[in-house]
Amino acid sequence: MTLTLPTPDAGDTARQRFALELLLQQPVPGPAQLLASRYLLNDALPEVGPDQWRSLQAMPIAIGADQLDIAIPSQWRDQEWQHLIDQLPDQHRTIRLHPANDADLLQALATETDEPATEPTLPPKEESNSPAAAKPDTTLDVSAESFLQDFSPDGVLESDEDDDTQLARDAIDLETSLKDAEASPVVTLVDRILLQAMSVNASDIHVEPQQKGLRLRFRQDGVLQQYVEPLPSRLVPAVTSRFKILADLDIAERRQAQDGRIRRKYRDRVIDFRVNTLPSRFGEKVCLRLLDSGATQLGLDKLIDDPDALALVRELGSKPFGMILVTGPTGSGKSTTLYSLLAERNDPGINISTVEDPIEYTLPGITQCQVNRDKGFDFATALRAFMRQDPDVLLVGETRDLETAKTAIEAALTGHLVLSTLHANDAPSTIARLDEMGVEPFMVSASLIGIVSQRLLRRICPHCREPYRPNERELGRFGLMASREADVTFFKAHHHSPNEPICPHCQGSGYKGRVGIYEVLRIQEEMATAISKGASTDVIRQLALESGMVTLLGYSLELVRRGETTLEEVGRMVLTDSGLESERRARALSTMTCEGCGAGLQEGWLECPYCLTPRH
């Protein structure tokens, strides 16, 4: 079966380009790109002039060291392709042909382009007044001012713009591209998806091919939301290919997962999208993670509102050496916590180096490295290189394997402060996670100084929240007793009925924003001894509770008492059997003496058997 390409009388040029993109599953050069490439008719190949390009009915649109991109009429077949290649001079570049709309191509070729492109003029060289030409002085001045004394950068250094300015200049503005009348419908559709995600402050975009269409979902405040009905199934190849083109991925490879990156500008902010494609039954699923470093305010005091936990984390971050691990699931704010620690340690007298995949935040004054696995530059390789860079503080984006873990521990044992993340359920189970990776217990006990486990809970909307009184069964599910919580006002999220006007602040979800909960475990001498002997997670948890560690459940229940979140949200994110048992142990350890008669109490007692005073 032969595929039929759009003919010139198939409608207006925009629809022709759209049909051509759907058929080829690749972008088609538009009139703006063709007109902007007219100067290449003179400059691409010295042997081929503009008149010869017009006679060939083709034009170059991009040229590089290894390839030459040429736009050709969409009606051409193999015979015309071969004829064009035979007419061009032999060269080392790879020729890539791009079918274009015939009307757009003829319009670009018809424009007069015989005037050569203007070369940028270089400033005239000034006579050198360098002090090197003078007789050398026998005395050496090493003051700070002497480095640039009598030095002029004119003619020596190229003027370089600020990184943020360059990023903003290179990034394409989404709102501007959305108004482009020449853009194809697929390009406009993808821009609208990105724009909608940023307007609702989504953290992730899920583009999922299903049997009945293409489903779009946005993760907002940690929960996936579907705002629109599924798109037609016939759009799946075009939309998927458009995302892959933006992320600079191979659109022909559909059997392997791929990773890429998109950079766009939105309301004077440069936003990165981390892109991953995954082959599925009905097509490739595309998942995008939004990385908006400008919207996040770094600072431990902005993240941790509990004074005791804040003081403990700051104390751990001020240590001269050792390893600090931040644990939690994907999207729980681990990177933000690490960068807040770095921001507090960032000082001209301290050398800070980071290796990340990808670089999520840009901090001035530190050295940040991007992992490049294609070139063999992974976390472990970067850490070994850091050791020859006179480091003070090191950040490893994620401890994924044994080699990275051992290299990080070795750095911590040799006088450096190492910060890293790890996927674990809570702080005590982090030790078992390292043991499962193959790290020797004695190395963990000698290097690890603290573990921070964290989650993000949705913050209840203060404008539409509803006060209520939970029953004893609901309180008992969280280990609470009604008699102890009599003075507490509990709130629940307001779920709007279909005919009820929605809250303009939370858009009817009942929640607005998120708040962090933290479990901070400080490695003390007794716990380090237990770790070196291979103690179980249960033993480590018991030692942590005896040292005063506040569990994730205990931290989150305190937020419930303050009206920051709900029991429903705590049950969704934090409540587990092991967590509930840990919280009960913590309460038992803090109330081993009766407040009424002073008698000693056992761990399992809920009230004093002598005077019947409830344990608090």
Secondary structure, 3 states (H helix, E strand, C coil): CCCCCCCCCCCCHHHHHHHHHHHHCCCCCCHHHHHHCCCHHHHCCCCCCHHHHHHHCCEEEEECCCEEEEEEECCCCHHHHHHHHHHCCCCCCEEEEEEECHHHHHHHHHCCCCCCCCCCCCCCCCCCCCHHHCCCCCCCCCCHHHHCCCCCCCCCCCCCCCHHHHHHHHCEEHHHHHCCCCCCHHHHHHHHHHHHHHHCCCCEEEEEEECCEEEEEEEECCEEECCCCCECHHHHHHHHHHHHHHCCCCCCCCCCCEEEEEEEEECCEEEEEEEEEEEECCEEEEEEEEECHHHCCCCHHHHCCCHHHHHHHHHHHCCCCEEEEEECCCCCCHHHHHHHHHHHHCCCCCCEEEEECCCCCCCCCCEEEECEHHHCECHHHHHHHHCCCCCCEEEECCCCCHHHHHHHHHHHHCCCEEEEEECCCCCCHHHHHHHHHCCCHHHHHHHEEEEEEEEEEEEECCCCCEEECCCHHHHHHCCCCCCCCCCCCEEECCCCCCCCCCCCCCCCCCEEEEEEEEEEEECCHHHHHHHHCCCCHHHHHHHHHHCCCCCHHHHHHHHHHCCCCCHHHHHHHCCCHHHHHHHHHHHHHHCCECCCCCCECCCCCCECCCCCCECC
